[in-house]
Amino acid sequence: MDLKEIQNLIKFVAKSGASEVKLEMEDIKITIKTGSEEGATIVQQIPMGAAPMMQAAAPVVAAPAVESAVPVATAASEDSKYITVKSPIIGTMYRKPSPDKPMFVEVGQTIAEGDVLCIIEAMKLFNEIESEVSGTIVKILVDDSSPVEFDQPLFLVDPS
């Protein structure tokens, strides 16, 4: 089962309203749970025949190991003149490179194409999320150190 199939399965489960789906195949076992207190989707991919200790420590997030491009779509609400920067992966969003460093971007800051907006951690891999547009940050939609879903809006950018 490849990454696209796992992502499509996650989307299907989220839309169906099911709280938990388990899928076992010859070489993998996947469990998708939704509806938790944080509203997060949990995906576990466990190699069959692995030791029980390994199973507890082997969650797989449906995301590429290195992701730097950000999907961009226009907002459909009153902010229709703004561009919405969305999360390309599931993980934890950090607005600064380390606890003692300043934030990557703030509201009102002008950004250029390729500027780092945030970092999303997935399975101890820190993926820099870069802007695909130039403009001004209008709104930051997610707090620092918060879990994010695939395709969740993160920032609103005014391209003018």
C-alpha positions in Angstrom: 0.0 0.0 0.0 1.5 3.3 -1.0 1.3 6.8 0.5 -1.5 8.0 -1.8 -3.7 5.0 -1.0 -3.2 5.7 2.8 -4.0 9.4 2.4 -7.1 8.5 0.4 -8.1 6.0 3.1 -7.7 8.7 5.8 -9.9 11.1 3.8 -12.5 8.5 3.3 -12.6 7.5 6.9 -12.8 11.1 8.0 -15.8 11.8 5.7 -17.6 8.6 6.6 -17.8 9.5 10.3 -16.4 6.2 11.4 -14.5 6.4 14.7 -12.0 3.6 14.0 -11.0 1.5 11.0 -8.6 -1.5 11.0 -7.0 -2.8 7.8 -4.8 -5.9 7.8 -3.0 -7.0 4.7 -0.2 -9.6 4.1 2.7 -7.3 5.2 1.1 -4.4 7.1 -1.6 -3.6 9.6 -3.1 -0.1 9.6 -5.4 1.4 12.3 -7.1 4.8 11.7 -8.8 6.4 14.6 -10.8 9.6 14.4 -13.0 11.6 16.8 -10.4 11.9 19.6 -10.6 14.8 22.0 -8.1 16.8 19.9 -9.9 15.8 16.7 -6.7 14.2 15.4 -6.5 11.3 13.0 -4.1 8.6 14.2 -2.5 6.2 11.7 -0.5 3.2 12.7 1.3 1.0 10.2 2.7 -2.1 11.9 4.7 -4.7 10.1 3.1 -8.1 10.6 5.1 -10.4 12.9 6.8 -7.5 14.8 7.3 -7.8 18.5 4.6 -6.2 20.7 7.1 -3.6 22.0 7.8 -2.6 18.4 4.1 -2.3 17.6 3.5 0.3 20.2 6.4 2.4 18.9 5.7 2.2 15.2 3.1 4.8 14.3 3.3 6.0 10.7 2.1 9.3 9.6 0.8 9.4 6.1 3.3 11.9 4.8 6.5 12.0 2.8 9.8 12.1 4.8 10.8 15.4 3.3 8.2 17.9 2.3 8.9 21.5 1.6 6.1 22.6 -0.9 2.9 23.9 0.5 -0.5 23.3 -1.2 -2.2 26.7 -1.7 -5.9 27.3 -2.3 -8.1 30.3 -2.2 -10.4 30.7 0.8 -14.1 30.4 0.2 -15.3 32.7 3.0 -15.3 36.5 3.5 -11.5 36.2 3.2 -11.9 35.3 -0.5 -9.3 37.8 -1.5 -6.7 36.0 0.7 -4.7 32.8 -0.2 -4.9 30.0 2.4 -1.7 28.1 3.1 -2.6 24.6 4.1 -0.7 21.8 5.8 0.8 19.3 3.4 1.1 16.6 6.1 -0.2 15.4 9.5 1.9 16.3 12.5 2.7 19.0 15.1 3.2 22.6 13.9 5.9 24.7 15.4 6.1 28.4 14.6 9.7 28.8 15.6 12.9 26.7 14.8 13.6 26.1 18.5 12.2 27.3 21.9 14.8 30.1 22.3 14.5 31.4 18.7 12.0 34.0 17.3 8.9 33.0 15.3 9.3 32.3 11.6 6.5 34.7 10.7 4.1 37.1 12.5 0.8 38.8 11.4 1.6 41.8 9.2 5.0 40.5 8.1 5.8 40.5 4.3 6.9 37.2 3.0 8.4 36.1 -0.3 8.1 32.9 -2.3 10.3 30.3 -0.6 10.3 31.8 2.9 9.9 29.3 5.7 6.5 29.8 7.4 6.7 27.0 10.1 7.9 23.5 10.8 5.7 20.5 10.9 7.1 17.5 12.9 6.0 14.1 11.8 7.7 11.0 13.5 10.7 13.1 14.7 11.2 14.5 11.2 11.1 18.2 11.1 9.7 19.5 7.7 10.1 23.1 6.8 6.9 24.5 5.2 7.8 27.1 2.6 5.6 29.7 1.1 4.6 29.3 -2.5 3.3 32.9 -2.7 4.6 36.4 -1.9 2.5 38.7 0.2 1.6 39.7 3.7 0.6 37.4 6.6 -3.0 38.4 7.5 -3.9 35.7 10.0 -2.2 32.7 11.7 -4.8 30.0 12.1 -2.9 27.5 14.3 -1.2 28.0 17.6 2.5 27.0 18.2 3.0 23.3 19.1 -0.5 22.3 18.0 -1.4 19.1 16.1 -2.4 19.7 12.5 -4.3 17.6 9.9 -3.5 17.1 6.2 -4.9 20.0 4.2 -5.7 22.0 7.4 -5.5 25.8 6.9 -2.5 27.3 8.6 -2.1 30.9 7.4 -4.0 33.5 5.4 -1.8 35.5 3.0 -2.8 38.7 1.2 -1.0 38.5 -2.2 -1.5 42.2 -3.1 
